[in-house]
């Protein structure tokens, strides 16, 4: 059932690495590409809140889950 739920309508499995709150993540897509921040929140709607170190402070940014990977990942 888990694999079926992860499939697109075309039957392709969309694999995403596991994330944990507090973990360092790297942004893959968008204006914050290659920024690293701390995973602050995950929603049931498939979005994540990441605290990015910008302008001397931690700025919360909400992104689609697919736009981040663990910071040490080779993706």
N, C-alpha and C positions, 0 to 999 in steps of 0.2 A: 504494500500500500504506500509506503514511504517513497519508493522509486516512482510509482505511478503519479503521486502527487507532485514530484519534482519535474515531471515531463512537460514539455511544451505541447501544444496541439499537434505538432508534427511528430511527436514521440521522442524528441531529443531530451536527454536528461541534463538539467541545468545544475551542475555541481557548484557548491559554494563552500569554502572552508569554514570551519566552526569558529565562532567568535564568542568571547566572554567579556562581560562588563569589566572595565578597568584596564583591558589589554590595549597595547599600542597597535594602531592600525594605520595603513597607508591608503590615501585616496588615489584611485585609478583614473577617474574621469572628471572633467569639468574644470572650473577655474582654480580649484585647489589641488590639481594633479600633483602627485609626489609629496604632498604635505603629510606629515605624520602627526597623529593626535591620539587622544585617549578615548576609547569607546565608553560613552556615558549612559546611553539608553538604546534599547531596541523595541520596536513596536510590532504589533501583530500585523500591521499593514505593510510590512516589508521595508521599513525605513529605520535608519540609525541616527543617533545624535552623537557627534564626535566633538570633543573639546580640542580645538586647534590652538597652538601657541602663535598668536598674531599680535603685533603691535604692543608687546609687553604684557599681554594678558591671555587668559584662556577664553576663546570665543566659541560658543556652541554653534555648530553647523549641522543641519539635518539633511541627510542624503539617502538615496535609495540604497538598500543593503548591498546590491550588486556592485556599487561603486567603491567599496572598501575591501581590503584583505588584511590579514595579520601583517604587521610591519616587517617581520622577518621572512615573509613569503617571497618566492621567486617569480610570482606572476607578474 
